[in-house]
Each structure stands twice: as C-alpha cells, then as structure tokens.
C-alpha cells in the first residue's frame, strides 16, 4: 500500500499505458490476466477500474468456455462460447432447453426460413428467456441456409435471425468431438433432411442424422444459438 501511495504520476502513467496496450492487443488469456494485475496496482487511476471489468468480461467469454446468460422456465441457460467476431461472441446452448416440432404442419413442407420453430425462437423464446437488457446485446446474424449435403435438398432462403439453431457444418466446426454433441436427448438442426418434410438432427449419442426427422414431430430438442455483443 505504501508503495502505491509513493508511486509517482509518471510511474502510474507507465503502468496504465502498459496495461491498456495489453488489453487492446491481447493475444492470450495471459495477456488479459497480466493487464488486470497491472490495472489493480493503480485501480483508482484514470480508467483502470473499467479496464479491469473489460478484461474480466473477455476472460469470461473466452472461446471454449462456458457462461450463463438468460433463463427459460425457471432454469438458467448454460452456453458454450463457440466463436468470436470482434466484440461479438457466438453462444450455443449446452443442453436442450425445450422440446418442440420443427414446423407445425402435416400437409406442407418447410425450410428454416418459414418454419414455426424459427418464428417461435425469434419471438416468444427471445422475450421469455432474456431480460430487455440482455435482448439489447443479442445481435441479428445473417445465416446461410445450405442444401442437404447428402440429398441436395434445397435449404431455402438465407435469413437474418437473433436466435437460431445450428447447421451440420456448424456442428462439425464448433463441436468436432461427437461426445460434445451428446446430451439429454436428440436435437434439431436447421438444415433439411432428405426432403422438405424432414429436418436434420443430432442423435442422443452425438452422431448426426442428415436423412432427417419429420418436421412435425413434437419431441425434437432445441439447442438455441445467439451472437451477443460484449460490453468492452
């Protein structure tokens, strides 16, 4: 403490600029941890307290980690931090949050762009699972809805969604280990199956079923994904 009191303004400024540089140009968790320690030495100097908070946020949302964000039906939602774009992070639900059909119909086919699950996720679920402050952080994201890789079934129009579910390509990118996909039941993917009466899915054991399951099957698990903007 005495060392901090006796520290010259020039020394404080040197520590502050060094910590700020590590924060702004971080390449590893160690850079952020080092910046936090430096900011703590001069916590009441300039924007050091804010610097600590921003570094801690970046560490909390480090790709590969897990965060809690929002809640649904009384249960906090746990998310895998799967990807990053600048100050945005992609969160994918660790578990199935609910069970619903992909599209509520028996007579018409559907792609992701016009299915009832997409409408529900971007309206009822969005409003029920997140506070107004949390909803402000959820960023609309343009999705490419590609055709089925095996049967070439058309995937429909590209969409702009705040909440979505993954495609087979995204599952392989963000969950390369089959055990990461396994969980509390099978869950929908947004890509079509062998025809537009079906949608691809991930089985209980984590294997993908791209032949597809009938879209009006009520027991399909839903693992949402959202892009959130960090306050840094």
Secondary structure as GFF3:
##gff-version 3
##sequence-region A 1 232
A	DSSP	alpha_helix	2	5	.	.	.	ID=ss1
A	DSSP	alpha_helix	9	24	.	.	.	ID=ss2
A	DSSP	alpha_helix	29	41	.	.	.	ID=ss3
A	DSSP	alpha_helix	48	60	.	.	.	ID=ss4
A	DSSP	beta_strand	66	72	.	.	.	ID=ss5
A	DSSP	beta_strand	75	85	.	.	.	ID=ss6
A	DSSP	beta_strand	88	93	.	.	.	ID=ss7
A	DSSP	beta_strand	98	99	.	.	.	ID=ss8
A	DSSP	three_ten_helix	112	114	.	.	.	ID=ss9
A	DSSP	alpha_helix	116	120	.	.	.	ID=ss10
A	DSSP	pi_helix	121	125	.	.	.	ID=ss11
A	DSSP	alpha_helix	126	129	.	.	.	ID=ss12
A	DSSP	alpha_helix	132	137	.	.	.	ID=ss13
A	DSSP	beta_strand	138	139	.	.	.	ID=ss14
A	DSSP	beta_strand	141	143	.	.	.	ID=ss15
A	DSSP	beta_strand	159	161	.	.	.	ID=ss16
A	DSSP	alpha_helix	168	174	.	.	.	ID=ss17
A	DSSP	alpha_helix	178	181	.	.	.	ID=ss18
A	DSSP	beta_strand	187	192	.	.	.	ID=ss19
A	DSSP	beta_strand	198	202	.	.	.	ID=ss20
A	DSSP	beta_strand	208	214	.	.	.	ID=ss21
A	DSSP	beta_strand	221	222	.	.	.	ID=ss22
A	DSSP	beta_strand	225	229	.	.	.	ID=ss23
###
